[in-house]
């Protein structure tokens, strides 16, 4: 049994060495896309109404209408209220060539900026900023501009 585990581990290590690495950005870049809200959930914790600890979950469809009218990906953001006018948020955007992760504090959903703290596949090793501007409130639509650098 032990010999089988060692052989399997060796085979897995060999595959990892032979697997081609995924392409990644090799310079700075900007991604401008839009989103449309698909779902919003609110968990009211503590005092009734807006209070510290309340949780909001947002789900969006991502679009690049210059390429296709169909969604090109999706996004998910979880925000925790840290005061009456601020939230600490963590967002993941699932794009065709990888994921981007942004997180930080926002004061208003009308316009805000978050640091981009990482990514996967094409976006492996990126940092930068995400600026979000509200375009429409019902249904919620936003402009997302990612300004990325490779670290």
C-alpha positions, 0 to 999 in steps of 0.5 A: 500500500505504501509503495502505491502511494509513493508511485502515485505521488511521483507520477503526480509530480512528473505531470506537474513538471510536464504541464505547460505553464499558463500564459500571464500578463507581461505588462500593464493593462486596462480592462473596461467592462460593465456589469448588471446585477443578477442577485442581491442578498442582505443579512440583517445582524445585530440591531434592526436596520443598518448596523455594524456586522450586516452582510450584503452579497452581490452577484453580477453578470459581466459584459463587454458589449464591444465584443458580444451582447452575451455575458462574458463572465460573472462577479461575486462580492461580499460586504460587511458593514463596518459603520453606518456609511462604510463596508469592507468588501471582497469581490471575485470577477470570473473572466474568460481567461482567469479570475481577478480579486479585489478587496477593501473598504467602500463608502458608497456604491455610486462610485468607489475604488478597491485594490486588486490584490491578485488573480489567476491564470492570465492575471496571475501576479497582478496588482492594481485598482478597480474603479466602479461607477454606477451607471443605472440603479434599477436594474443596477448596472456599473462600469468596471475599470481594472488598471493592472500591473504585473508584480 
